[in-house]
Amino acid sequence: MSVITEKLPGIESGLSRHEFEHVMDLAYSKLQEYGYSGYDTRSGEDLEAHAIRTMELVASFGGNRLPDAAGLVALLHDVVDRSANTRSNKYQANGRSREAALVIDSFFAEAELPDHVERYVRVVSHGLIRTEIASSKHRIGVATQSAELLEGYSPDDAAAIRPMISGNYEGELPQSIWRVVQPYLDFDHMRDFVEGIDIDAIFIKGCELADNLKYPTSQRESALLQDVLEAESFYAPILEELKFDGLASLLRSRAHLVRLNKLGYSGAIEEAEERLSEIEKLGPERIISSVFGEGYCSVLPAVRGAASLSGRPPVFIGDISISDDHSGQHGHYRIKEVGSLADKILDKGNVMDIMGVTVVSSSSMSSVETFVDFISNRLNSEVTNLTPCPSPGKEHALYVQGDQDYVSLVRSKLIDSGVDRPDDMAQFVVHDTDKESLRGYKDLTVSKATFYANVDGVMVPTEVQFVTNEERSRMRDGEIMHLVYKYIRQENSLRRLRGESPLAPEDEGAIARKAVATLSGFKDRSDSMSADSYEVNQMAESYFANNWLDESDRFRVS
């Protein structure tokens, strides 16, 4: 068994097993050759450990969507980066770029990869460089705006703050700088960037950044701040739209952890870690079985375990296969990550959705009946392990939102099930039709319940929401997608800091429609990803063939 494939049990080979192990062992030896050459400012041990952890994240989150060669690209990503930096005085002065180039050239010469695999490795490796350039350009491009909007600072301070966000600032950062936020990459630029690059490159770069947030690679505080800003404003939104929800969640969580530590909120982090410790030991399958009853469903994790995490997945997220007795239904689950939970503890205090479950039905009637059945037979049962508890800001543990017909149907079904006074246990919210008319689309239609689930003596704060396939689709790719909600919320926060009025409903509608139109191509490309495919984005390949960063032919496709 290959040394490196032992570290990556999640990656399967598209080549023969023997060929794959040979190539990975060769890449591993080339990484060590460069890492221990003494040319790099990082130690060989550090480069090696970072590369392997990044490759493990690729294996964990890539699942069946990326070919095995993605792990190869991840393993060599730092050597590729050094070899491409031929215009950097720092890299050229000590021969770092030249040494890295020699190592990469010798790898391709010795690996004798099949043409389709070599093409994939070269184009995706090139994409890593382009992705890093694009994320840096976004961060630098909005640095002045971010500095001017930092709460507690005047516009006159922006000149001092801007280099901390955009340059190689060497000094210690003021604590308040860790509150700075950056506008998300706007939808037009997001579309233009993703259309011209291979998705695999964005994904691998996101895995690298996730590792850098946990194990910083630079002594500069400003470098860590810049990683946080790029994770939040560039990588996470794009990866979420490409349906890499787990990786986007991990990036946001680790960015939260950096911010909270720098701002002195270690107590919130410790509280979050304590809450999650026992919950994660139980695992999603045990919790979900306890909530819905044995035999109701089975759990299908979307993220594989990682060797460096003792087999634990980096995040707990996945799908739920519901038994044949409930045909036409399926579900999804996730457990909050420690950084996101700590941030919400500071904001809300009592967090009731540490475990989140969504049950999806084929029709509105089926969804309502499933919700009411859950309330009658699980939540309100005389023998139950579920204790209702409202979320902060909510009046009741049950929350129902929709148009008048939907709300009336839920209320009627609850009464039929034996609930005499449904308004005493549920908060009913009817859509604002005037606002919806101005905005041009409806709010989410949903019924949800929050409660503590007593699972083997551990109290698990849980939220279960019930929606239709149509609403789930709108949440993923329509006007009510999570990214639109976050974009509008962030825009209103920035407007508040500028002393401006919040967005009007018409403006919200325009933003949502633009998002749907500009991101519509993401779904097809994301859905077509497969571990069996080494195809690369033709626009990315064309750009790569004509615009490599230096005069060499190192990464050219013959």
C-alpha positions as CSV (number, residue, x, y, z in Angstrom):
1,M,0.0,0.0,0.0
2,S,1.3,3.5,-0.9
3,V,2.6,5.6,1.9
4,I,0.4,8.5,0.8
5,T,-2.7,6.6,-0.1
6,E,-2.7,5.1,3.4
7,K,-3.2,8.7,4.6
8,L,-6.1,9.1,2.2
9,P,-8.6,6.3,2.6
10,G,-11.3,8.3,0.9
11,I,-9.6,8.7,-2.5
12,E,-10.3,6.0,-5.1
13,S,-8.3,5.6,-8.2
14,G,-9.4,6.4,-11.7
15,L,-6.2,4.8,-12.9
16,S,-5.4,1.3,-11.9
17,R,-4.7,1.0,-8.2
18,H,-1.0,0.3,-8.8
19,E,-0.6,3.3,-11.2
20,F,-2.3,5.6,-8.8
21,E,-0.2,4.6,-5.9
22,H,3.0,5.0,-8.0
23,V,2.0,8.5,-9.1
24,M,1.0,9.6,-5.6
25,D,4.2,8.2,-4.1
26,L,6.2,10.1,-6.8
27,A,4.3,13.3,-6.0
28,Y,4.9,12.8,-2.3
29,S,8.6,12.3,-2.9
30,K,8.7,15.5,-5.1
31,L,7.0,17.4,-2.3
32,Q,9.6,16.2,0.1
33,E,12.4,17.0,-2.3
34,Y,11.3,20.6,-2.6
35,G,10.2,20.9,1.1
36,Y,13.5,19.8,2.5
37,S,15.7,21.6,0.0
38,G,16.1,24.6,2.2
39,Y,14.8,27.1,-0.4
40,D,11.4,27.7,1.2
41,T,10.8,29.9,4.3
42,R,8.5,27.1,5.7
43,S,10.0,23.9,7.0
44,G,9.8,20.7,5.1
45,E,7.7,19.2,7.9
46,D,5.3,22.1,7.8
47,L,4.9,22.0,4.0
48,E,4.4,18.3,4.1
49,A,1.8,18.3,6.9
50,H,-0.1,21.2,5.2
51,A,-0.2,19.4,1.8
52,I,-1.5,16.2,3.4
53,R,-4.2,17.9,5.4
54,T,-5.3,19.8,2.3
55,M,-5.5,16.6,0.4
56,E,-7.5,15.0,3.2
57,L,-10.0,17.9,3.0
58,V,-10.2,17.3,-0.8
59,A,-11.0,13.7,-0.2
60,S,-13.5,14.4,2.6
61,F,-15.5,17.1,0.8
62,G,-14.9,16.0,-2.8
63,G,-16.8,12.7,-2.3
64,N,-17.8,11.3,-5.6
65,R,-17.6,14.7,-7.4
66,L,-13.9,15.0,-8.1
67,P,-11.5,12.5,-9.8
68,D,-8.6,11.1,-7.8
69,A,-6.2,13.4,-9.6
70,A,-7.7,16.3,-7.5
71,G,-5.8,14.8,-4.6
72,L,-2.6,14.9,-6.7
73,V,-3.1,18.6,-7.4
74,A,-3.7,19.3,-3.7
75,L,-0.6,17.5,-2.7
76,L,1.6,19.6,-5.0
77,H,-0.2,22.9,-4.7
78,D,2.5,24.8,-2.8
79,V,5.2,23.6,-5.2
80,V,3.1,24.8,-8.1
81,D,2.6,28.1,-6.4
82,R,6.3,28.6,-5.9
83,S,7.2,27.6,-9.5
84,A,4.7,30.1,-10.9
85,N,5.9,33.0,-8.9
86,T,8.6,34.0,-11.4
87,R,7.8,37.7,-11.1
88,S,8.3,37.8,-7.3
89,N,11.6,39.3,-6.2
90,K,11.3,37.4,-2.9
91,Y,10.9,34.1,-4.7
92,Q,13.6,34.7,-7.3
93,A,16.2,36.1,-5.0
94,N,16.9,32.8,-3.2
95,G,16.2,30.5,-6.2
96,R,12.9,29.3,-4.7
97,S,10.9,29.6,-8.0
98,R,13.7,27.9,-9.9
99,E,13.9,25.0,-7.5
100,A,10.1,24.5,-7.4
101,A,10.1,24.6,-11.2
102,L,12.7,21.9,-11.5
103,V,10.8,19.7,-9.1
104,I,7.5,20.1,-11.0
105,D,9.2,19.6,-14.3
106,S,10.8,16.4,-13.1
107,F,7.5,15.1,-11.7
108,F,5.7,15.4,-15.1
109,A,8.7,13.8,-16.8
110,E,8.8,10.8,-14.5
111,A,5.1,10.4,-13.8
112,E,4.2,9.5,-17.5
113,L,0.5,10.3,-16.8
114,P,-2.1,9.4,-19.3
115,D,-2.9,12.4,-21.6
116,H,-6.3,13.1,-20.1
117,V,-5.0,13.0,-16.5
118,E,-2.0,15.2,-17.3
119,R,-4.3,17.7,-19.0
120,Y,-6.5,17.8,-15.9
121,V,-3.5,18.2,-13.5
122,R,-2.0,21.1,-15.6
123,V,-5.3,23.0,-16.2
124,V,-6.5,22.7,-12.6
125,S,-3.0,23.6,-11.2
126,H,-3.1,26.7,-13.4
127,G,-6.6,27.4,-12.0
128,L,-5.2,27.5,-8.5
129,I,-3.0,30.4,-9.4
130,R,-5.8,32.2,-11.2
131,T,-8.2,31.7,-8.3
132,E,-5.7,33.1,-5.8
133,I,-5.2,36.2,-8.0
134,A,-9.0,36.7,-8.3
135,S,-9.6,36.4,-4.6
136,S,-6.7,38.8,-3.8
137,K,-8.0,41.3,-6.4
138,H,-11.5,41.2,-4.8
139,R,-10.0,41.8,-1.3
140,I,-7.8,44.6,-2.5
141,G,-10.5,46.2,-4.7
142,V,-12.9,46.7,-1.8
143,A,-10.2,47.4,0.9
144,T,-10.9,51.1,1.0
145,Q,-14.6,50.6,1.3
146,S,-14.1,48.0,4.0
147,A,-11.8,50.4,5.9
148,E,-14.2,53.3,5.7
149,L,-17.1,51.2,7.0
150,L,-15.2,49.7,10.0
151,E,-17.4,50.6,12.9
152,G,-15.8,53.1,15.3
153,Y,-13.4,54.4,12.7
154,S,-13.7,57.7,10.7
155,P,-13.0,57.9,7.0
156,D,-9.8,59.7,7.9
157,D,-8.5,56.4,9.4
158,A,-9.0,54.5,6.2
159,A,-5.5,55.3,4.9
160,A,-3.9,53.6,7.9
161,I,-6.3,50.6,7.8
162,R,-6.2,49.9,4.1
163,P,-2.6,48.4,4.0
164,M,-3.6,46.0,6.8
165,I,-6.3,44.6,4.4
166,S,-4.6,44.8,1.1
167,G,-0.8,44.8,1.6
168,N,2.0,43.1,3.4
169,Y,1.6,45.0,6.7
170,E,4.1,43.7,9.2
171,G,3.0,45.3,12.4
172,E,0.6,44.3,15.1
173,L,-3.0,44.8,14.3
174,P,-5.4,46.8,16.5
175,Q,-7.9,44.5,18.1
176,S,-10.8,46.4,16.5
177,I,-9.6,45.6,13.0
178,W,-10.9,42.1,13.5
179,R,-14.4,43.5,13.2
180,V,-13.9,44.6,9.6
181,V,-16.1,42.9,7.0
182,Q,-15.9,43.0,3.2
183,P,-18.7,43.0,0.7
184,Y,-19.4,39.7,-1.0
185,L,-18.1,39.3,-4.5
186,D,-20.9,40.7,-6.5
187,F,-23.0,38.3,-8.7
188,D,-21.7,39.5,-12.1
189,H,-18.1,39.1,-11.1
190,M,-18.9,35.7,-9.5
191,R,-20.5,34.5,-12.7
192,D,-17.6,35.8,-14.9
193,F,-15.0,34.2,-12.7
194,V,-16.6,30.8,-12.4
195,E,-17.5,30.6,-16.1
196,G,-13.9,31.0,-17.0
197,I,-12.2,28.6,-14.6
198,D,-12.4,24.9,-13.6
199,I,-14.6,24.3,-10.5
200,D,-12.1,21.8,-9.2
201,A,-9.5,24.6,-8.8
202,I,-11.8,26.7,-6.7
203,F,-12.7,23.8,-4.5
204,I,-9.1,22.7,-3.9
205,K,-8.1,26.3,-3.2
206,G,-11.0,26.5,-0.7
207,C,-9.6,23.4,1.0
208,E,-6.2,24.9,1.2
209,L,-7.6,28.1,2.8
210,A,-9.6,26.1,5.3
211,D,-6.3,24.5,6.5
212,N,-4.5,27.9,6.5
213,L,-7.2,29.3,8.8
214,K,-6.6,26.6,11.4
215,Y,-2.8,26.4,10.8
216,P,-1.6,29.9,9.7
217,T,1.3,29.8,7.3
218,S,2.6,33.4,7.9
219,Q,3.8,35.2,11.0
220,R,2.0,38.4,9.7
221,E,-1.2,39.0,11.5
222,S,-2.4,40.9,8.4
223,A,-2.0,37.7,6.3
224,L,-4.4,35.9,8.7
225,L,-6.8,38.8,8.5
226,Q,-6.7,38.6,4.7
227,D,-7.4,34.9,4.7
228,V,-10.4,35.5,6.9
229,L,-11.8,38.2,4.6
230,E,-11.2,36.1,1.5
231,A,-12.8,33.0,3.1
232,E,-16.0,35.0,4.0
233,S,-16.4,37.3,1.0
234,F,-15.1,35.3,-1.9
235,Y,-14.6,31.5,-1.3
236,A,-17.6,30.6,0.9
237,P,-20.3,32.3,-1.3
238,I,-18.9,30.7,-4.4
239,L,-18.5,27.3,-2.9
240,E,-22.1,27.5,-1.5
241,E,-23.4,28.2,-4.9
242,L,-21.4,25.3,-6.4
243,K,-23.1,23.1,-3.8
244,F,-20.1,22.5,-1.6
245,D,-22.1,23.5,1.4
246,G,-19.9,21.6,3.9
247,L,-16.7,23.3,2.8
248,A,-18.4,26.7,2.8
249,S,-19.6,26.0,6.3
250,L,-16.1,25.0,7.5
251,L,-14.6,28.1,6.0
252,R,-17.1,30.4,7.7
253,S,-16.7,28.5,11.0
254,R,-12.9,28.7,11.0
255,A,-13.0,32.4,10.0
256,H,-15.4,33.0,13.0
257,L,-12.9,31.2,15.3
258,V,-10.1,33.5,14.2
259,R,-12.1,36.6,14.7
260,L,-13.5,35.6,18.1
261,N,-10.1,34.6,19.4
262,K,-8.6,37.9,18.2
263,L,-11.5,39.9,19.8
264,G,-11.1,38.1,23.1
265,Y,-14.2,36.0,23.0
266,S,-12.5,32.7,23.9
267,G,-15.2,32.0,26.5
268,A,-17.8,31.7,23.8
269,I,-15.6,29.3,21.9
270,E,-15.1,27.2,25.0
271,E,-18.9,27.1,25.6
272,A,-19.5,26.1,22.0
273,E,-16.9,23.3,22.2
274,E,-18.4,22.0,25.4
275,R,-21.9,21.9,23.9
276,L,-20.7,20.2,20.8
277,S,-18.5,17.6,22.5
278,E,-21.2,15.2,23.6
279,I,-23.5,16.0,20.6
280,E,-20.8,15.0,18.1
281,K,-20.0,11.8,20.0
282,L,-23.6,10.8,19.6
283,G,-23.4,11.4,15.8
284,P,-26.2,12.4,13.4
285,E,-27.7,9.0,13.0
286,R,-28.3,8.4,16.7
287,I,-29.8,11.9,17.1
288,I,-32.1,11.7,14.1
289,S,-33.3,8.2,15.0
290,S,-34.0,9.4,18.5
291,V,-36.0,12.4,17.1
292,F,-38.1,10.6,14.5
293,G,-38.1,7.1,15.9
294,E,-36.2,3.9,15.0
295,G,-36.6,2.8,11.4
296,Y,-38.0,6.2,10.1
297,C,-34.9,7.0,8.1
298,S,-31.2,6.3,7.4
299,V,-28.4,8.9,7.3
300,L,-26.1,9.4,4.3
301,P,-23.1,11.6,5.3
302,A,-22.0,14.0,2.5
303,V,-18.5,14.4,4.0
304,R,-16.0,11.6,4.6
305,G,-13.9,11.2,7.7
306,A,-10.3,12.5,7.7
307,A,-7.3,10.5,9.1
308,S,-5.9,13.7,10.7
309,L,-9.2,14.0,12.6
310,S,-9.1,10.4,13.9
311,G,-11.7,9.5,11.3
312,R,-14.1,12.3,12.2
313,P,-15.5,14.2,9.3
314,P,-14.5,17.9,9.2
315,V,-18.2,18.8,9.4
316,F,-21.4,16.9,10.0
317,I,-23.7,17.4,7.0
318,G,-25.6,15.0,4.8
319,D,-28.8,13.6,3.4
320,I,-31.6,11.5,5.0
321,S,-33.2,8.6,3.2
322,I,-36.7,8.2,4.6
323,S,-38.4,4.8,4.7
324,D,-40.8,3.6,2.0
325,D,-43.7,4.2,4.4
326,H,-43.2,7.9,3.7
327,S,-42.8,7.8,-0.1
328,G,-41.9,11.0,-1.9
329,Q,-40.0,12.4,1.1
330,H,-36.3,12.9,1.8
331,G,-34.3,15.1,4.1
332,H,-31.1,16.8,4.9
333,Y,-29.2,17.5,8.2
334,R,-26.3,19.4,9.6
335,I,-24.7,20.0,13.0
336,K,-23.4,23.5,13.6
337,E,-19.6,24.0,13.6
338,V,-17.9,25.3,16.6
339,G,-17.0,28.7,15.2
340,S,-20.5,29.4,13.8
341,L,-22.0,28.2,17.1
342,A,-19.7,30.4,19.2
343,D,-20.6,33.4,17.0
344,K,-24.4,32.7,17.4
345,I,-24.0,32.2,21.2
346,L,-22.6,35.7,21.4
347,D,-25.4,37.1,19.3
348,K,-28.4,35.0,20.5
349,G,-27.4,33.3,23.8
350,N,-29.6,30.2,23.7
351,V,-29.1,28.5,20.4
352,M,-31.9,26.0,19.4
353,D,-30.6,24.8,16.0
354,I,-27.3,23.1,16.9
355,M,-28.8,20.0,15.2
356,G,-30.8,21.1,12.1
357,V,-33.0,18.8,10.0
358,T,-35.1,19.6,6.9
359,V,-37.8,17.2,5.8
360,V,-38.8,17.7,2.1
361,S,-42.1,16.5,0.7
362,S,-43.6,16.3,-2.8
363,S,-46.6,18.5,-2.1
364,S,-47.8,21.2,0.3
365,M,-50.5,18.9,1.7
366,S,-48.0,16.1,2.3
367,S,-45.6,18.5,4.0
368,V,-48.3,19.9,6.3
369,E,-49.6,16.4,7.2
370,T,-46.0,15.2,7.9
371,F,-45.5,18.3,10.2
372,V,-48.7,17.7,12.1
373,D,-48.0,14.0,12.4
374,F,-44.6,14.8,13.9
375,I,-46.2,17.2,16.4
376,S,-48.9,14.7,17.4
377,N,-46.9,11.5,17.5
378,R,-43.5,12.8,18.6
379,L,-43.4,16.2,20.1
380,N,-46.8,16.0,22.0
381,S,-46.7,12.3,22.8
382,E,-47.1,11.3,26.4
383,V,-44.0,9.2,26.1
384,T,-41.5,11.4,24.4
385,N,-37.8,12.5,24.7
386,L,-38.5,15.8,23.1
387,T,-39.1,19.0,25.1
388,P,-40.4,22.0,23.1
389,C,-38.5,25.2,23.5
390,P,-38.8,28.4,21.3
391,S,-35.8,29.9,19.6
392,P,-34.6,33.3,20.8
393,G,-37.0,35.9,19.4
394,K,-39.8,33.5,18.8
395,E,-43.0,33.2,20.8
396,H,-43.5,29.5,20.6
397,A,-41.6,26.3,19.8
398,L,-43.7,25.8,16.7
399,Y,-43.4,28.4,13.8
400,V,-45.6,28.4,10.7
401,Q,-45.1,30.8,7.8
402,G,-46.9,31.0,4.5
403,D,-49.8,32.5,2.7
404,Q,-53.2,32.6,4.2
405,D,-54.3,29.3,2.7
406,Y,-51.2,27.5,4.0
407,V,-51.4,28.9,7.5
408,S,-55.1,28.1,7.7
409,L,-54.5,24.6,6.5
410,V,-51.8,23.9,9.2
411,R,-54.0,25.4,11.9
412,S,-57.0,23.2,10.8
413,K,-54.9,20.1,10.7
414,L,-53.5,20.7,14.1
415,I,-57.0,21.1,15.5
416,D,-58.0,17.8,13.7
417,S,-55.1,16.1,15.4
418,G,-56.4,17.0,18.9
419,V,-54.7,20.4,19.5
420,D,-57.6,22.5,20.9
421,R,-55.8,25.8,20.9
422,P,-53.1,25.8,18.3
423,D,-52.3,29.5,18.7
424,D,-51.1,28.8,22.3
425,M,-48.4,26.5,21.0
426,A,-47.6,27.8,17.5
427,Q,-46.6,31.2,16.1
428,F,-48.5,31.7,12.8
429,V,-47.1,34.3,10.4
430,V,-49.0,35.2,7.2
431,H,-46.9,36.5,4.3
432,D,-47.0,40.2,3.7
433,T,-48.6,40.2,0.2
434,D,-47.9,43.9,-0.3
435,K,-44.2,43.5,0.2
436,E,-44.1,40.4,-1.9
437,S,-45.9,42.2,-4.7
438,L,-43.3,45.0,-4.6
439,R,-40.4,42.6,-4.4
440,G,-41.7,40.2,-7.0
441,Y,-41.4,36.9,-5.2
442,K,-42.9,35.1,-2.2
443,D,-41.2,34.5,1.2
444,L,-40.4,31.0,2.2
445,T,-43.3,28.7,3.1
446,V,-42.3,26.5,6.0
447,S,-43.4,24.9,9.3
448,K,-40.8,24.2,11.9
449,A,-40.4,23.0,15.5
450,T,-37.6,23.6,18.0
451,F,-37.0,21.4,21.0
452,Y,-34.5,19.7,23.2
453,A,-34.0,16.0,22.3
454,N,-32.9,13.9,25.2
455,V,-30.6,11.4,23.4
456,D,-28.9,9.0,25.9
457,G,-29.0,11.7,28.5
458,V,-27.6,14.4,26.3
459,M,-29.9,17.4,25.6
460,V,-29.6,18.3,21.9
461,P,-31.1,21.6,20.8
462,T,-32.8,20.7,17.6
463,E,-34.7,22.4,14.8
464,V,-36.8,20.4,12.3
465,Q,-38.3,22.3,9.4
466,F,-40.8,20.9,6.8
467,V,-40.9,22.2,3.2
468,T,-41.9,21.1,-0.2
469,N,-39.6,20.2,-3.1
470,E,-40.5,23.5,-4.8
471,E,-39.5,25.5,-1.7
472,R,-36.3,23.5,-1.2
473,S,-35.4,24.3,-4.8
474,R,-36.1,28.0,-4.3
475,M,-33.9,27.9,-1.2
476,R,-31.1,26.4,-3.2
477,D,-31.4,28.1,-6.6
478,G,-34.2,30.6,-6.4
479,E,-34.9,34.1,-5.1
480,I,-34.8,32.9,-1.4
481,M,-31.4,31.2,-1.7
482,H,-29.3,31.6,1.4
483,L,-26.7,33.7,-0.5
484,V,-29.3,36.3,-1.5
485,Y,-30.5,36.5,2.1
486,K,-26.9,37.0,3.3
487,Y,-26.1,39.5,0.5
488,I,-29.2,41.6,1.3
489,R,-28.5,41.5,5.1
490,Q,-24.9,42.5,4.5
491,E,-25.9,45.3,2.2
492,N,-28.3,46.7,4.8
493,S,-25.6,46.5,7.4
494,L,-23.3,48.5,5.2
495,R,-26.1,51.0,4.5
496,R,-26.6,51.4,8.2
497,L,-23.0,52.2,8.8
498,R,-23.2,54.8,6.0
499,G,-26.2,56.3,7.6
500,E,-28.5,55.3,4.6
501,S,-31.9,53.7,4.6
502,P,-32.3,49.9,4.1
503,L,-33.0,48.4,0.8
504,A,-36.6,48.9,-0.4
505,P,-38.6,45.8,-1.4
506,E,-38.2,46.6,-5.1
507,D,-34.4,46.7,-4.6
508,E,-34.4,43.4,-2.8
509,G,-36.3,41.9,-5.7
510,A,-33.9,43.3,-8.2
511,I,-31.0,41.8,-6.3
512,A,-32.7,38.4,-6.0
513,R,-33.6,38.2,-9.7
514,K,-30.2,39.2,-10.8
515,A,-28.7,36.5,-8.6
516,V,-30.9,33.9,-10.0
517,A,-30.2,35.0,-13.6
518,T,-26.4,35.3,-13.2
519,L,-25.9,32.1,-11.2
520,S,-28.2,29.9,-13.2
521,G,-25.3,28.3,-15.0
522,F,-23.7,27.2,-11.8
523,K,-26.2,24.5,-11.1
524,D,-25.6,22.6,-14.4
525,R,-21.9,22.7,-14.0
526,S,-22.0,21.7,-10.4
527,D,-24.4,18.9,-11.0
528,S,-22.3,17.4,-13.8
529,M,-19.2,17.0,-11.6
530,S,-18.2,13.3,-11.3
531,A,-15.3,11.3,-10.0
532,D,-15.2,9.4,-13.3
533,S,-14.7,12.6,-15.3
534,Y,-11.3,14.2,-16.1
535,E,-12.9,16.8,-18.4
536,V,-11.9,20.4,-17.8
537,N,-13.7,23.7,-18.4
538,Q,-13.0,24.6,-22.1
539,M,-12.8,28.3,-21.3
540,A,-10.3,27.6,-18.5
541,E,-8.3,25.4,-20.9
542,S,-8.3,28.1,-23.5
543,Y,-7.2,30.8,-21.1
544,F,-4.6,28.5,-19.7
545,A,-3.1,27.8,-23.1
546,N,-2.7,31.5,-24.0
547,N,-2.2,33.3,-20.7
548,W,0.3,31.4,-18.5
549,L,2.1,33.6,-16.0
550,D,5.6,33.3,-17.4
551,E,7.5,32.4,-20.5
552,S,8.0,28.7,-19.7
553,D,6.0,25.9,-21.1
554,R,5.8,24.2,-17.7
555,F,2.1,23.9,-17.5
556,R,1.1,24.1,-21.1
557,V,-1.1,21.4,-22.6
558,S,0.6,20.0,-25.6
